[in-house]
Amino acid sequence: LDGFDFSAQPSLDKKQVRELAACRWVANGDALLLLGPPGVGKTHLAIALGRAAIREGYSVLFVTAPALVAGLAKAHAEGRLDERLGFFAKPKLLIVDELGYLPFEPNAAHLFFQLVSRRYERGSMLITSNRSVGEWGTVFGDSVVATAILDRLLHHSCVVTIRGDSYRLREKRRSGLIKPAVLDQERLA
């Protein structure tokens, strides 16, 4: 977290982030959702919190959502789904990055539900997404599956919504090449 530029994202509560870095939520098996538009630091923060969990002695696995569902789908096709679910269920903290950038195929949504269900109240999940939880029905292509996933994730969770412009594009904004993003803040509320 030492390298995180809190001044670039004033919507982030530095005290809350420091408390999250203490990893009590990991010890409790809770979920953490980091929501916000692209470039606001969700992945950077997720990695920093993962490193904090490792320093506290917890096992951590980082995977992008597309790689996760592709791995589960491949294992399912090969008759090894239970083994692969066990692999992703094993670490105390599973970080799933970029949920929502690409919509899930219906079967992938069901596979993701199986993983969330297996980890529920046993291990923590940290999920980054550019979509509000209200949009997850679209992400999963099935509002019933999305509701079941959210029911388990939100039961014991902390949701942090980061608002602001892309950190990666700040120099382009300063030079006048692009204008600051006009973001529908309600979408991520």
KAHUPE-V894696 format. One line per field, one symbol per residue. burial: b if it has 16 or more other C-alpha atoms within 10 Angstrom, else e. A space follows every 10 residues. Layout:
burial=???
//
This chain:
burial=beeeeeeebe ebeeeeeeeb bebebbbebb bbbbbbbbbb bbbebbbbbb bbbbeeebeb bbebbbebbe bbbebbeeee beebbeebbb bbbbbbbbbb eebbeeebbb bbbbbbbbbb bbbbbbbbbb bbbebbbebb bbeebbbebb ebbeebbbeb bbbbbbeeeb eebeeeeeee eeeeeeebb
//
